[in-house]
C-alpha cells in the first residue's frame, strides 16, 4: 500500500468563490491551515486542483507549504483523482476537502485500513462526508475509483468522487467506523460552503485560538446559542 493525501481544491465554488484562498485567520487561508495540520501525518500531500487559470494561486499556496500539485479536469473530479493517483503512484488515498478548517487529523489514523475499498466514519448508514460536520476525511483505493469510472459515466459521480461507493455499497468492501460519541445527535455545521459558513467558522476559529484549544470538544464548547441557530439555518438551506 502506498498512501497519499489528496486535497480537492478549486476557486470556482458557486456559493462562495475563492473560499479556500480567502484570508481566514491572520492572513492564513483555509487551505494553508489544512496543509499545516496534514503535515503532521508525514504522508505525501498533493493538492488536486484544476487547469483553470483562476486556480493558479492554489498552486502557489501548495508550493509555499511544500505540497505537491496536480492540475486536471475541472468538472470530472473522479478522473482528476485517478490521474493524480497514477502520477504519484498512490494505491490508496486519503481524500480531504479544502473547505474544512476544523479537519480532525486524529480521525484519519482510524480510517487507514488494509484490504478495503473504502473506509470512513458513518452515521448509521450515512457516510460522514455527507454530513455538515466538516471534520472527517475518507480512505479509498485507486482500484475502487477506477471501478467507478468503468461502471458509470454519470456526471454526478464524476463530480462527487465517492458518492457511487456509498450509494452502491454491495459492490465494494467498506469499513464503517463509528464517529466520536460527541458527534451523535448534534446539528453542527463546521464545513464552509457559503459566506455565512465562512463568517461562522472564522468566529469559532478565533475563539479556539484565544483558548489555544482545538480538540473537538473544545470546538463544540465555543458554539454558543447564537452560532448554533445560524448553523441550523445553513443546514436547512444547504444540502450535502
Number of C-alpha atoms within 10 A of each C-alpha: 12 13 21 21 25 25 26 21 23 26 21 16 13 10 12 17 15 19 25 29 22 16 15 22 14 7 10 13 20 23 27 22 19 22 22 12 14 20 16 9 14 9 13 16 22 21 27 29 26 26 14 14 9 12 18 15 14 24 20 13 18 20 13 10 15 14 16 15 21 22 18 19 16 17 14 18 22 23 19 22 26 21 18 21 25 11 10 16 14 20 16 25 24 23 21 24 23 26 24 24 26 24 24 18 17 12 17 21 10 14 21 20 16 11 11 16 20 28 23 26 24 17 18 11 11 13 22 22 22 14 20 22 19 23 23 27 24 22 28 25 24 22 13 22 24 14 15 20 18 9 10 12 11 10 12 15 18 20 16 13 22 21 16 22 22 15 12 9 12 9 14 15 14 18 18 18 16 15 16 10 7 10 15 11 8 9 14 22 22 23 23 26 21 17 13 15 19 21 13 20 23 18 17 20 21 15 18 18 12 9 11 11 13 15 13 15 11 14 16 18 12 17 18 10 9 8 17 17 14 15 22 14 13 18 17 8 8 12 9 8
